[in-house]
């Protein structure tokens, strides 16, 4: 039987989930969750949720908690007069609740109607999985099978003629107890590898990098929900490309020109040296303002994508962040070359409000 407090807790979680889903677009576009990310949970401020609290009974008025007192005696303010002034505006009631990243991913999938990803590869590693397959006469009490134990005790009492139909009390003894038993199986695990690439040339400002940071967080959350194991690599580029860690990726301040092909060449090298496409689900996400060093390098980018990267990856996603200094030509060139290629997804991100639709563009195919 489910205890009443457990029912109340489940109902409260449903209320919280509804509040989060209602405001999910706001959380996505404002990036409020990224700085609060822990190992498995994030804390989210939920407005307008009232939780039970203690109140004084008006029928027992009087007293200050330490003996007799007069009605109206201030509590916890010392002996002086309170000099504050009354306000006329309602307060905003915020409750911080912990939401698992898995729940967030589920909400994201429901709100954006994202299909589950069809896994392509299995890496040559296995994981243990416990599967309950039968009944045993020994085991921990937490796995005791109540129904089987009851039936065994009833059967024993009927056979020994100790069962009284007028007073049907069943008392199991040690020999009656039955427990669930399990079998350990080894299963291959699906794995994914993500390479995030970002243009850090002089035309990419702090606002553009913040958009990349927010969108990458939500893409990462969804893919980690879909796969057991994920490896993430980061590449930044201006006229040259280099691999960096996550902290450097999001906080680098650089300037200079832009040669996009340098990032694609490095991504291809990382895949060839470390990730067999038959074993890994590979995703490439590239963010830029669309400026590139001439048509010659754009042709080079197209050649690398067509002949090297696209045959190896599940998906190549290019997000073009609007910048007052970028020409925005690169996304148009990619659209001309790859308009019929299912593995290529292009998205224009004018501002933070466009992140919501961009995520749907990138992940909506379920690849």
C-alpha positions in Angstrom: 0.0 0.0 0.0 1.3 3.4 -0.9 1.6 5.7 2.1 -0.3 9.0 2.0 2.9 11.0 2.3 4.3 9.2 -0.8 1.1 10.1 -2.7 1.5 13.7 -1.6 5.1 13.7 -2.7 4.3 12.3 -6.1 1.5 14.9 -6.5 4.0 17.6 -5.6 6.5 16.4 -8.1 3.8 16.5 -10.8 3.0 20.1 -9.9 6.7 21.0 -10.1 7.1 19.2 -13.4 4.1 21.1 -14.8 5.5 24.4 -13.6 8.9 23.7 -15.2 7.4 22.6 -18.5 5.3 25.7 -18.6 8.4 27.9 -18.2 10.8 25.6 -20.1 11.3 28.0 -23.0 12.2 30.8 -20.6 14.8 28.6 -18.9 16.2 27.5 -22.2 16.6 31.0 -23.7 17.9 32.7 -20.6 20.4 30.1 -19.6 19.4 30.1 -15.9 20.2 26.4 -15.4 23.7 26.2 -16.8 25.5 27.8 -13.9 23.6 25.5 -11.5 24.5 22.3 -13.2 25.7 19.6 -10.8 26.6 16.0 -11.3 23.0 14.8 -11.8 20.7 17.6 -10.7 20.0 21.3 -11.3 18.2 23.6 -8.9 15.4 25.6 -10.4 13.5 28.5 -8.8 9.8 27.8 -9.3 7.5 30.7 -8.7 4.0 30.5 -7.1 4.2 27.1 -5.4 2.9 27.1 -1.8 4.1 24.4 0.4 2.6 23.4 3.8 3.8 25.4 6.8 3.0 25.7 10.5 0.5 28.4 11.6 -0.5 29.6 15.1 -4.0 28.5 16.2 -6.0 31.7 16.7 -8.0 30.0 19.4 -4.9 29.8 21.6 -3.6 33.3 21.1 -1.1 34.8 23.6 2.3 33.9 24.8 5.8 34.4 23.3 7.2 30.9 23.5 8.8 31.5 26.9 6.2 31.8 29.5 3.3 34.2 29.6 3.1 37.3 27.4 0.8 39.9 26.1 -0.9 39.8 22.8 1.1 42.0 20.4 4.5 41.5 22.0 7.1 41.5 19.2 9.1 38.3 18.7 12.7 38.2 17.6 13.2 41.9 17.2 14.9 42.8 20.5 13.7 45.4 22.9 13.7 48.3 20.5 11.0 49.6 18.2 10.8 48.3 14.6 11.5 51.2 12.3 10.8 49.6 8.9 7.9 50.8 6.7 5.2 48.7 5.3 5.3 47.9 1.6 2.3 47.9 -0.8 3.6 45.4 -3.4 3.2 41.6 -3.2 6.3 39.5 -2.7 7.4 36.9 -5.2 7.4 33.4 -3.7 10.2 31.3 -5.1 10.8 27.7 -4.2 14.1 26.0 -5.4 13.5 22.4 -6.3 16.0 19.8 -7.6 15.3 18.4 -11.1 17.3 15.6 -12.5 19.0 16.2 -15.9 17.1 13.1 -17.1 13.8 14.7 -16.2 14.9 17.9 -18.0 15.7 15.9 -21.1 12.3 14.2 -21.0 10.6 17.6 -20.7 12.7 18.9 -23.6 11.8 16.0 -25.7 8.1 16.3 -24.9 7.9 20.1 -25.5 9.9 20.0 -28.7 8.5 16.7 -29.9 11.9 15.2 -30.3 12.0 11.6 -31.6 14.3 9.1 -29.8 17.6 8.7 -31.5 18.2 5.5 -33.6 21.6 4.2 -32.4 24.0 3.4 -35.1 27.0 1.8 -33.4 28.0 -0.4 -30.5 31.4 0.1 -29.0 33.4 -3.0 -28.0 32.6 -2.7 -24.3 30.0 -4.3 -22.1 28.1 -3.4 -19.1 26.6 -5.6 -16.4 22.8 -5.7 -16.2 20.8 -7.5 -13.5 17.6 -9.2 -14.8 15.2 -10.9 -12.4 14.6 -14.3 -13.9 13.1 -16.6 -11.2 12.4 -17.5 -7.5 14.8 -18.7 -4.9 14.5 -20.0 -1.3 17.1 -17.6 -0.1 17.9 -14.0 -0.6 17.8 -10.5 1.0 14.6 -9.5 2.7 14.3 -6.5 0.3 13.7 -9.1 -2.5 11.2 -11.2 -0.6 8.3 -12.2 -2.9 5.2 -11.7 -0.8 2.7 -13.5 -3.0 4.9 -16.6 -3.4 5.7 -16.7 0.3 2.0 -16.4 1.2 1.0 -19.2 -1.2 3.8 -21.5 0.2 2.7 -20.9 3.8 -1.0 -21.5 2.9 0.0 -24.7 1.1 2.0 -26.0 4.1 -0.8 -25.2 6.6 -3.4 -27.0 4.4 -1.1 -30.1 4.1 -0.4 -30.2 7.8 -4.1 -29.5 8.6 -3.3 -26.4 10.7 -5.3 -24.1 8.4 -8.7 -23.0 10.0 -11.1 -21.6 7.4 -13.1 -19.9 10.2 -10.0 -18.2 11.4 -7.8 -17.9 8.2 -4.5 -16.7 9.7 -1.5 -17.5 7.6 1.9 -17.4 9.4 4.9 -18.0 7.2 7.9 -19.8 8.7 11.5 -19.6 7.5 11.0 -22.5 5.0 8.1 -20.7 3.4 9.9 -17.6 2.3 10.6 -17.1 -1.4 12.8 -14.4 -2.9 13.3 -13.0 -6.4 16.5 -14.2 -8.0 18.4 -12.5 -10.7 20.9 -13.2 -13.5 23.8 -11.0 -14.5 24.0 -10.4 -18.2 26.6 -8.5 -20.2 25.2 -6.2 -22.9 27.0 -3.9 -25.3 26.4 -0.2 -24.7 25.6 2.4 -27.3 28.1 5.2 -27.3 28.2 8.7 -28.8 30.9 11.2 -29.4 30.2 14.9 -29.9 32.6 17.5 -31.3 31.6 21.1 -30.6 33.4 23.6 -32.9 33.2 27.4 -32.4 34.5 30.4 -34.4 36.3 32.7 -31.9 37.5 35.3 -34.5 37.1 39.0 -33.8 33.5 39.1 -35.1 32.2 36.7 -32.5 31.4 38.7 -29.4 30.3 37.7 -25.8 26.6 37.6 -26.8 27.3 35.2 -29.6 29.4 32.9 -27.4 26.6 33.0 -24.7 24.1 31.7 -27.3 26.5 28.9 -28.2 27.0 28.0 -24.5 23.3 27.8 -23.8 22.4 25.8 -26.9 25.3 23.4 -26.3 24.1 22.7 -22.8 20.6 21.6 -24.0 22.0 19.6 -26.9 24.3 17.8 -24.5 21.5 17.2 -22.0 19.3 15.5 -24.7 22.1 13.4 -26.1 23.3 12.2 -22.6 19.7 11.1 -22.0 19.7 9.1 -25.2 23.1 7.4 -24.8 24.7 5.5 -21.9 28.2 6.9 -22.6 29.2 10.1 -24.3 32.6 11.6 -25.0 32.8 15.3 -25.8 35.6 17.1 -27.6 35.9 20.9 -28.2 37.6 22.8 -31.0 38.0 26.6 -31.3 39.2 28.3 -34.5 40.0 31.6 -36.0 42.5 31.3 -38.8 43.8 28.1 -37.2 42.1 25.4 -35.1 43.0 23.8 -31.9 41.4 21.4 -29.4 40.7 22.8 -26.0 38.9 21.8 -22.8 35.3 22.8 -22.0 36.3 25.8 -19.8 38.5 27.2 -22.5 35.9 26.6 -25.2 33.3 28.8 -23.5 35.5 31.6 -22.2 38.2 32.1 -24.9 38.6 35.7 -26.1 40.4 35.9 -29.3 40.6 37.9 -32.5 41.8 37.5 -36.0 40.5 36.1 -39.3 38.4 33.0 -40.0 39.4 29.9 -41.9 36.7 27.4 -41.1 38.3 24.5 -42.9 41.0 24.3 -40.2 38.3 23.2 -37.7 36.9 20.5 -40.1 40.4 19.1 -40.8 41.1 18.8 -37.0 37.7 17.2 -36.4 38.4 14.7 -39.1 41.8 13.9 -37.6 40.3 13.3 -34.1 37.7 10.9 -35.5 40.2 9.0 -37.6 42.6 8.6 -34.7 40.1 7.8 -31.9 36.6 6.8 -33.0 35.7 4.1 -35.4 32.4 5.1 -37.1 31.1 1.6 -37.0 31.4 1.7 -33.2 30.4 5.2 -32.4 27.5 7.5 -33.0 29.3 10.7 -34.0 27.8 14.2 -33.9 29.4 17.5 -35.1 28.1 20.9 -34.0 29.7 24.0 -35.5 28.8 27.6 -34.5 30.0 30.6 -36.4 28.8 34.1 -37.5 29.1 33.0 -41.2 32.2 34.8 -42.1 34.9 32.8 -43.9 38.1 33.6 -45.7 37.0 33.7 -49.3 35.3 31.2 -51.6 38.5 29.1 -51.8 38.2 28.0 -48.2 34.5 27.5 -48.4 35.1 25.1 -51.3 37.7 23.4 -49.1 35.1 23.1 -46.3 32.5 21.5 -48.7 35.1 19.0 -49.9 36.1 17.9 -46.4 32.4 17.5 -45.4 31.4 15.7 -48.5 34.4 13.3 -48.8 35.5 12.8 -45.2 33.1 13.9 -42.4 29.6 13.1 -43.6 30.3 9.4 -44.4 31.4 9.0 -40.8 28.8 11.0 -38.7 25.2 10.6 -37.7 24.7 14.3 -38.0 26.5 17.6 -38.9 24.8 20.6 -37.5 25.8 24.2 -38.3 24.4 27.0 -36.2 24.9 30.5 -37.6 24.8 33.1 -34.8 23.9 36.6 -36.0 26.6 39.1 -35.5 26.8 42.8 -36.6 30.2 42.1 -38.0 29.6 38.8 -39.8 28.5 38.5 -43.4 26.4 35.4 -42.9 27.4 34.0 -46.2 28.6 30.6 -45.1 25.1 29.1 -44.2 23.9 30.1 -47.7 26.8 28.3 -49.3 26.2 25.2 -47.3 22.5 25.3 -48.2 23.4 25.4 -51.9 25.7 22.4 -51.7 23.8 20.2 -49.2 20.1 21.1 -49.5 19.3 17.4 -50.2 21.7 15.9 -47.6 19.8 14.5 -44.6 22.9 14.5 -42.4 23.3 18.2 -42.7 21.1 20.5 -40.6 21.4 24.2 -40.8 20.0 26.7 -38.4 20.1 30.5 -38.1 20.1 31.9 -34.6 19.3 35.6 -34.5 19.2 35.9 -30.7 18.6 33.9 -27.5 14.9 33.6 -28.3 15.8 31.6 -31.4 17.6 28.9 -29.4 14.4 27.0 -28.7 13.6 26.5 -32.4 17.3 25.9 -33.3 17.4 22.9 -30.9 14.4 21.5 -32.6 16.0 22.0 -35.9 19.1 20.1 -34.8 17.6 17.2 -32.9 14.2 16.8 -34.6 15.3 14.1 -37.1 16.1 11.5 -34.4 19.4 10.6 -36.1 
